[in-house]
Amino acid sequence: MKWIPPKSPFNLLQEHIWQDPWKIFVCCIFCNLTRRVQAEPIFWETLNRWSTPEAMSNANKIDLKDLISPLGLSDRRSRALIRMSYDYIHLDWKADPKRLYGIGKYGSDAYRIFCAGDWKNVEPKDHALNDYHAWLMLSLS
């Protein structure tokens, strides 16, 4: 049976994009060190311009950097988004999402919780993922 992560009272962004692991990783790059209220509008605008890993891997870095500059860390984030998207296409990463450039524990945990259904074996450190995980444990156990 395919895992469908339930909607929570937290209404995390990942709850709306769980069907596309690449979007989960893009979301994590945006939300790392940035509040959702700041990241979300630019996240959606970015996906409107570069809606696939193929498109993002070929994005003009200056255009991407300009779009995401209000979030800060635009040089680092633009590099991570482009290279992660390339890796997403070309690497065998599903057993270990941390193989993707720019994806660490937060992105790996989000993938395992929302996409892979491996939430019981995850111990998230991110506060939002931790809240969702604790809610899952209470709701589904």
PyMOL CGO cylinders between C-alpha atoms (Angstrom):
from pymol import cmd
from pymol.cgo import CYLINDER

trace = [
    CYLINDER, 0.00, 0.00, 0.00, 1.33, 3.42, -0.96, 0.3, 1, 1, 1, 1, 1, 1,
    CYLINDER, 1.33, 3.42, -0.96, 2.12, 5.79, 1.91, 0.3, 1, 1, 1, 1, 1, 1,
    CYLINDER, 2.12, 5.79, 1.91, 0.02, 8.95, 1.96, 0.3, 1, 1, 1, 1, 1, 1,
    CYLINDER, 0.02, 8.95, 1.96, 1.15, 11.25, 4.77, 0.3, 1, 1, 1, 1, 1, 1,
    CYLINDER, 1.15, 11.25, 4.77, -1.89, 12.51, 6.67, 0.3, 1, 1, 1, 1, 1, 1,
    CYLINDER, -1.89, 12.51, 6.67, -2.70, 16.19, 6.93, 0.3, 1, 1, 1, 1, 1, 1,
    CYLINDER, -2.70, 16.19, 6.93, -1.78, 17.58, 10.32, 0.3, 1, 1, 1, 1, 1, 1,
    CYLINDER, -1.78, 17.58, 10.32, -2.83, 20.61, 12.31, 0.3, 1, 1, 1, 1, 1, 1,
    CYLINDER, -2.83, 20.61, 12.31, 0.62, 22.05, 11.48, 0.3, 1, 1, 1, 1, 1, 1,
    CYLINDER, 0.62, 22.05, 11.48, -0.14, 22.34, 7.73, 0.3, 1, 1, 1, 1, 1, 1,
    CYLINDER, -0.14, 22.34, 7.73, 3.51, 21.95, 6.77, 0.3, 1, 1, 1, 1, 1, 1,
    CYLINDER, 3.51, 21.95, 6.77, 4.49, 22.86, 3.24, 0.3, 1, 1, 1, 1, 1, 1,
    CYLINDER, 4.49, 22.86, 3.24, 5.76, 19.30, 2.78, 0.3, 1, 1, 1, 1, 1, 1,
    CYLINDER, 5.76, 19.30, 2.78, 2.21, 18.00, 3.36, 0.3, 1, 1, 1, 1, 1, 1,
    CYLINDER, 2.21, 18.00, 3.36, 1.20, 19.63, 0.07, 0.3, 1, 1, 1, 1, 1, 1,
    CYLINDER, 1.20, 19.63, 0.07, 4.12, 18.46, -2.10, 0.3, 1, 1, 1, 1, 1, 1,
    CYLINDER, 4.12, 18.46, -2.10, 4.80, 14.96, -0.75, 0.3, 1, 1, 1, 1, 1, 1,
    CYLINDER, 4.80, 14.96, -0.75, 4.11, 13.31, -4.12, 0.3, 1, 1, 1, 1, 1, 1,
    CYLINDER, 4.11, 13.31, -4.12, 7.24, 14.87, -5.64, 0.3, 1, 1, 1, 1, 1, 1,
    CYLINDER, 7.24, 14.87, -5.64, 10.49, 14.16, -3.75, 0.3, 1, 1, 1, 1, 1, 1,
    CYLINDER, 10.49, 14.16, -3.75, 12.36, 16.78, -5.76, 0.3, 1, 1, 1, 1, 1, 1,
    CYLINDER, 12.36, 16.78, -5.76, 9.97, 19.47, -4.52, 0.3, 1, 1, 1, 1, 1, 1,
    CYLINDER, 9.97, 19.47, -4.52, 10.50, 18.22, -0.96, 0.3, 1, 1, 1, 1, 1, 1,
    CYLINDER, 10.50, 18.22, -0.96, 14.25, 18.76, -1.40, 0.3, 1, 1, 1, 1, 1, 1,
    CYLINDER, 14.25, 18.76, -1.40, 13.74, 22.20, -2.96, 0.3, 1, 1, 1, 1, 1, 1,
    CYLINDER, 13.74, 22.20, -2.96, 11.48, 23.08, -0.03, 0.3, 1, 1, 1, 1, 1, 1,
    CYLINDER, 11.48, 23.08, -0.03, 14.15, 22.00, 2.45, 0.3, 1, 1, 1, 1, 1, 1,
    CYLINDER, 14.15, 22.00, 2.45, 16.78, 24.16, 0.75, 0.3, 1, 1, 1, 1, 1, 1,
    CYLINDER, 16.78, 24.16, 0.75, 14.40, 27.11, 0.95, 0.3, 1, 1, 1, 1, 1, 1,
    CYLINDER, 14.40, 27.11, 0.95, 13.29, 26.52, 4.54, 0.3, 1, 1, 1, 1, 1, 1,
    CYLINDER, 13.29, 26.52, 4.54, 16.74, 25.84, 5.97, 0.3, 1, 1, 1, 1, 1, 1,
    CYLINDER, 16.74, 25.84, 5.97, 17.65, 28.85, 8.15, 0.3, 1, 1, 1, 1, 1, 1,
    CYLINDER, 17.65, 28.85, 8.15, 14.55, 30.70, 6.90, 0.3, 1, 1, 1, 1, 1, 1,
    CYLINDER, 14.55, 30.70, 6.90, 11.06, 31.02, 8.28, 0.3, 1, 1, 1, 1, 1, 1,
    CYLINDER, 11.06, 31.02, 8.28, 8.25, 29.53, 6.23, 0.3, 1, 1, 1, 1, 1, 1,
    CYLINDER, 8.25, 29.53, 6.23, 6.40, 32.84, 6.00, 0.3, 1, 1, 1, 1, 1, 1,
    CYLINDER, 6.40, 32.84, 6.00, 9.43, 34.28, 4.16, 0.3, 1, 1, 1, 1, 1, 1,
    CYLINDER, 9.43, 34.28, 4.16, 10.29, 31.20, 2.11, 0.3, 1, 1, 1, 1, 1, 1,
    CYLINDER, 10.29, 31.20, 2.11, 6.90, 30.02, 0.89, 0.3, 1, 1, 1, 1, 1, 1,
    CYLINDER, 6.90, 30.02, 0.89, 5.99, 32.76, -1.63, 0.3, 1, 1, 1, 1, 1, 1,
    CYLINDER, 5.99, 32.76, -1.63, 9.43, 32.61, -3.23, 0.3, 1, 1, 1, 1, 1, 1,
    CYLINDER, 9.43, 32.61, -3.23, 9.34, 28.80, -3.18, 0.3, 1, 1, 1, 1, 1, 1,
    CYLINDER, 9.34, 28.80, -3.18, 6.13, 28.77, -5.25, 0.3, 1, 1, 1, 1, 1, 1,
    CYLINDER, 6.13, 28.77, -5.25, 7.38, 31.49, -7.59, 0.3, 1, 1, 1, 1, 1, 1,
    CYLINDER, 7.38, 31.49, -7.59, 10.57, 29.51, -8.14, 0.3, 1, 1, 1, 1, 1, 1,
    CYLINDER, 10.57, 29.51, -8.14, 8.59, 26.35, -8.94, 0.3, 1, 1, 1, 1, 1, 1,
    CYLINDER, 8.59, 26.35, -8.94, 6.48, 28.33, -11.40, 0.3, 1, 1, 1, 1, 1, 1,
    CYLINDER, 6.48, 28.33, -11.40, 9.65, 29.29, -13.29, 0.3, 1, 1, 1, 1, 1, 1,
    CYLINDER, 9.65, 29.29, -13.29, 11.58, 26.01, -12.93, 0.3, 1, 1, 1, 1, 1, 1,
    CYLINDER, 11.58, 26.01, -12.93, 9.00, 23.29, -12.34, 0.3, 1, 1, 1, 1, 1, 1,
    CYLINDER, 9.00, 23.29, -12.34, 11.13, 20.18, -12.87, 0.3, 1, 1, 1, 1, 1, 1,
    CYLINDER, 11.13, 20.18, -12.87, 14.58, 18.97, -11.87, 0.3, 1, 1, 1, 1, 1, 1,
    CYLINDER, 14.58, 18.97, -11.87, 15.58, 19.16, -15.54, 0.3, 1, 1, 1, 1, 1, 1,
    CYLINDER, 15.58, 19.16, -15.54, 14.55, 22.81, -15.77, 0.3, 1, 1, 1, 1, 1, 1,
    CYLINDER, 14.55, 22.81, -15.77, 16.19, 23.71, -12.46, 0.3, 1, 1, 1, 1, 1, 1,
    CYLINDER, 16.19, 23.71, -12.46, 19.44, 21.92, -13.32, 0.3, 1, 1, 1, 1, 1, 1,
    CYLINDER, 19.44, 21.92, -13.32, 19.66, 24.15, -16.40, 0.3, 1, 1, 1, 1, 1, 1,
    CYLINDER, 19.66, 24.15, -16.40, 18.56, 27.37, -14.67, 0.3, 1, 1, 1, 1, 1, 1,
    CYLINDER, 18.56, 27.37, -14.67, 20.55, 30.52, -15.18, 0.3, 1, 1, 1, 1, 1, 1,
    CYLINDER, 20.55, 30.52, -15.18, 22.26, 30.96, -11.82, 0.3, 1, 1, 1, 1, 1, 1,
    CYLINDER, 22.26, 30.96, -11.82, 22.00, 34.76, -11.92, 0.3, 1, 1, 1, 1, 1, 1,
    CYLINDER, 22.00, 34.76, -11.92, 18.24, 34.65, -12.63, 0.3, 1, 1, 1, 1, 1, 1,
    CYLINDER, 18.24, 34.65, -12.63, 17.70, 32.14, -9.84, 0.3, 1, 1, 1, 1, 1, 1,
    CYLINDER, 17.70, 32.14, -9.84, 19.93, 34.06, -7.45, 0.3, 1, 1, 1, 1, 1, 1,
    CYLINDER, 19.93, 34.06, -7.45, 18.04, 37.29, -8.16, 0.3, 1, 1, 1, 1, 1, 1,
    CYLINDER, 18.04, 37.29, -8.16, 14.69, 35.63, -7.50, 0.3, 1, 1, 1, 1, 1, 1,
    CYLINDER, 14.69, 35.63, -7.50, 15.68, 34.08, -4.18, 0.3, 1, 1, 1, 1, 1, 1,
    CYLINDER, 15.68, 34.08, -4.18, 17.87, 36.94, -2.92, 0.3, 1, 1, 1, 1, 1, 1,
    CYLINDER, 17.87, 36.94, -2.92, 15.22, 38.22, -0.43, 0.3, 1, 1, 1, 1, 1, 1,
    CYLINDER, 15.22, 38.22, -0.43, 15.76, 34.99, 1.54, 0.3, 1, 1, 1, 1, 1, 1,
    CYLINDER, 15.76, 34.99, 1.54, 19.47, 35.55, 2.02, 0.3, 1, 1, 1, 1, 1, 1,
    CYLINDER, 19.47, 35.55, 2.02, 22.21, 33.05, 1.23, 0.3, 1, 1, 1, 1, 1, 1,
    CYLINDER, 22.21, 33.05, 1.23, 21.23, 33.37, -2.44, 0.3, 1, 1, 1, 1, 1, 1,
    CYLINDER, 21.23, 33.37, -2.44, 24.61, 32.33, -3.83, 0.3, 1, 1, 1, 1, 1, 1,
    CYLINDER, 24.61, 32.33, -3.83, 24.71, 29.19, -1.70, 0.3, 1, 1, 1, 1, 1, 1,
    CYLINDER, 24.71, 29.19, -1.70, 21.04, 28.34, -2.26, 0.3, 1, 1, 1, 1, 1, 1,
    CYLINDER, 21.04, 28.34, -2.26, 21.14, 28.88, -6.03, 0.3, 1, 1, 1, 1, 1, 1,
    CYLINDER, 21.14, 28.88, -6.03, 24.21, 26.65, -6.32, 0.3, 1, 1, 1, 1, 1, 1,
    CYLINDER, 24.21, 26.65, -6.32, 22.55, 24.00, -4.14, 0.3, 1, 1, 1, 1, 1, 1,
    CYLINDER, 22.55, 24.00, -4.14, 19.27, 24.09, -6.09, 0.3, 1, 1, 1, 1, 1, 1,
    CYLINDER, 19.27, 24.09, -6.09, 20.97, 23.72, -9.47, 0.3, 1, 1, 1, 1, 1, 1,
    CYLINDER, 20.97, 23.72, -9.47, 23.43, 21.03, -8.42, 0.3, 1, 1, 1, 1, 1, 1,
    CYLINDER, 23.43, 21.03, -8.42, 20.91, 19.09, -6.29, 0.3, 1, 1, 1, 1, 1, 1,
    CYLINDER, 20.91, 19.09, -6.29, 18.57, 19.03, -9.29, 0.3, 1, 1, 1, 1, 1, 1,
    CYLINDER, 18.57, 19.03, -9.29, 21.34, 17.69, -11.52, 0.3, 1, 1, 1, 1, 1, 1,
    CYLINDER, 21.34, 17.69, -11.52, 22.22, 15.04, -8.93, 0.3, 1, 1, 1, 1, 1, 1,
    CYLINDER, 22.22, 15.04, -8.93, 18.53, 14.17, -8.51, 0.3, 1, 1, 1, 1, 1, 1,
    CYLINDER, 18.53, 14.17, -8.51, 18.42, 13.24, -12.20, 0.3, 1, 1, 1, 1, 1, 1,
    CYLINDER, 18.42, 13.24, -12.20, 21.80, 11.50, -12.46, 0.3, 1, 1, 1, 1, 1, 1,
    CYLINDER, 21.80, 11.50, -12.46, 22.55, 9.83, -9.13, 0.3, 1, 1, 1, 1, 1, 1,
    CYLINDER, 22.55, 9.83, -9.13, 21.05, 6.78, -7.44, 0.3, 1, 1, 1, 1, 1, 1,
    CYLINDER, 21.05, 6.78, -7.44, 20.05, 8.63, -4.28, 0.3, 1, 1, 1, 1, 1, 1,
    CYLINDER, 20.05, 8.63, -4.28, 16.85, 6.97, -3.01, 0.3, 1, 1, 1, 1, 1, 1,
    CYLINDER, 16.85, 6.97, -3.01, 18.61, 4.80, -0.41, 0.3, 1, 1, 1, 1, 1, 1,
    CYLINDER, 18.61, 4.80, -0.41, 20.49, 7.86, 0.87, 0.3, 1, 1, 1, 1, 1, 1,
    CYLINDER, 20.49, 7.86, 0.87, 19.12, 11.30, -0.10, 0.3, 1, 1, 1, 1, 1, 1,
    CYLINDER, 19.12, 11.30, -0.10, 22.15, 12.88, 1.58, 0.3, 1, 1, 1, 1, 1, 1,
    CYLINDER, 22.15, 12.88, 1.58, 24.06, 11.91, -1.58, 0.3, 1, 1, 1, 1, 1, 1,
    CYLINDER, 24.06, 11.91, -1.58, 22.32, 14.86, -3.23, 0.3, 1, 1, 1, 1, 1, 1,
    CYLINDER, 22.32, 14.86, -3.23, 24.26, 18.10, -3.10, 0.3, 1, 1, 1, 1, 1, 1,
    CYLINDER, 24.26, 18.10, -3.10, 22.90, 20.41, -0.41, 0.3, 1, 1, 1, 1, 1, 1,
    CYLINDER, 22.90, 20.41, -0.41, 20.70, 17.78, 1.22, 0.3, 1, 1, 1, 1, 1, 1,
    CYLINDER, 20.70, 17.78, 1.22, 21.53, 16.88, 4.79, 0.3, 1, 1, 1, 1, 1, 1,
    CYLINDER, 21.53, 16.88, 4.79, 19.64, 15.38, 7.70, 0.3, 1, 1, 1, 1, 1, 1,
    CYLINDER, 19.64, 15.38, 7.70, 16.69, 17.79, 7.39, 0.3, 1, 1, 1, 1, 1, 1,
    CYLINDER, 16.69, 17.79, 7.39, 16.09, 16.96, 3.72, 0.3, 1, 1, 1, 1, 1, 1,
    CYLINDER, 16.09, 16.96, 3.72, 16.70, 13.26, 4.25, 0.3, 1, 1, 1, 1, 1, 1,
    CYLINDER, 16.70, 13.26, 4.25, 14.28, 13.18, 7.19, 0.3, 1, 1, 1, 1, 1, 1,
    CYLINDER, 14.28, 13.18, 7.19, 11.63, 15.06, 5.22, 0.3, 1, 1, 1, 1, 1, 1,
    CYLINDER, 11.63, 15.06, 5.22, 11.96, 12.60, 2.32, 0.3, 1, 1, 1, 1, 1, 1,
    CYLINDER, 11.96, 12.60, 2.32, 11.74, 9.60, 4.64, 0.3, 1, 1, 1, 1, 1, 1,
    CYLINDER, 11.74, 9.60, 4.64, 8.70, 10.98, 6.48, 0.3, 1, 1, 1, 1, 1, 1,
    CYLINDER, 8.70, 10.98, 6.48, 6.68, 12.38, 3.58, 0.3, 1, 1, 1, 1, 1, 1,
    CYLINDER, 6.68, 12.38, 3.58, 7.74, 10.35, 0.55, 0.3, 1, 1, 1, 1, 1, 1,
    CYLINDER, 7.74, 10.35, 0.55, 9.15, 7.00, 1.68, 0.3, 1, 1, 1, 1, 1, 1,
    CYLINDER, 9.15, 7.00, 1.68, 6.78, 6.33, 4.58, 0.3, 1, 1, 1, 1, 1, 1,
    CYLINDER, 6.78, 6.33, 4.58, 9.73, 5.49, 6.80, 0.3, 1, 1, 1, 1, 1, 1,
    CYLINDER, 9.73, 5.49, 6.80, 8.61, 7.94, 9.49, 0.3, 1, 1, 1, 1, 1, 1,
    CYLINDER, 8.61, 7.94, 9.49, 8.80, 5.41, 12.33, 0.3, 1, 1, 1, 1, 1, 1,
    CYLINDER, 8.80, 5.41, 12.33, 12.57, 5.14, 11.84, 0.3, 1, 1, 1, 1, 1, 1,
    CYLINDER, 12.57, 5.14, 11.84, 13.27, 8.87, 11.73, 0.3, 1, 1, 1, 1, 1, 1,
    CYLINDER, 13.27, 8.87, 11.73, 14.34, 11.07, 14.65, 0.3, 1, 1, 1, 1, 1, 1,
    CYLINDER, 14.34, 11.07, 14.65, 14.05, 14.57, 13.21, 0.3, 1, 1, 1, 1, 1, 1,
    CYLINDER, 14.05, 14.57, 13.21, 15.96, 17.47, 14.74, 0.3, 1, 1, 1, 1, 1, 1,
    CYLINDER, 15.96, 17.47, 14.74, 14.11, 20.20, 12.81, 0.3, 1, 1, 1, 1, 1, 1,
    CYLINDER, 14.11, 20.20, 12.81, 11.37, 21.63, 15.03, 0.3, 1, 1, 1, 1, 1, 1,
    CYLINDER, 11.37, 21.63, 15.03, 8.59, 21.53, 12.39, 0.3, 1, 1, 1, 1, 1, 1,
    CYLINDER, 8.59, 21.53, 12.39, 9.44, 17.98, 11.29, 0.3, 1, 1, 1, 1, 1, 1,
    CYLINDER, 9.44, 17.98, 11.29, 9.73, 16.96, 14.92, 0.3, 1, 1, 1, 1, 1, 1,
    CYLINDER, 9.73, 16.96, 14.92, 6.25, 18.35, 15.66, 0.3, 1, 1, 1, 1, 1, 1,
    CYLINDER, 6.25, 18.35, 15.66, 4.79, 16.50, 12.66, 0.3, 1, 1, 1, 1, 1, 1,
    CYLINDER, 4.79, 16.50, 12.66, 6.63, 13.31, 13.61, 0.3, 1, 1, 1, 1, 1, 1,
    CYLINDER, 6.63, 13.31, 13.61, 5.37, 13.46, 17.21, 0.3, 1, 1, 1, 1, 1, 1,
    CYLINDER, 5.37, 13.46, 17.21, 1.85, 14.06, 15.90, 0.3, 1, 1, 1, 1, 1, 1,
    CYLINDER, 1.85, 14.06, 15.90, 2.19, 11.02, 13.59, 0.3, 1, 1, 1, 1, 1, 1,
    CYLINDER, 2.19, 11.02, 13.59, 3.36, 8.88, 16.49, 0.3, 1, 1, 1, 1, 1, 1,
    CYLINDER, 3.36, 8.88, 16.49, 0.30, 9.85, 18.54, 0.3, 1, 1, 1, 1, 1, 1,
    CYLINDER, 0.30, 9.85, 18.54, -2.15, 9.67, 15.65, 0.3, 1, 1, 1, 1, 1, 1,
    CYLINDER, -2.15, 9.67, 15.65, -1.05, 6.47, 13.91, 0.3, 1, 1, 1, 1, 1, 1,
    CYLINDER, -1.05, 6.47, 13.91, 0.47, 4.32, 16.64, 0.3, 1, 1, 1, 1, 1, 1,
]
cmd.load_cgo(trace, "trace")
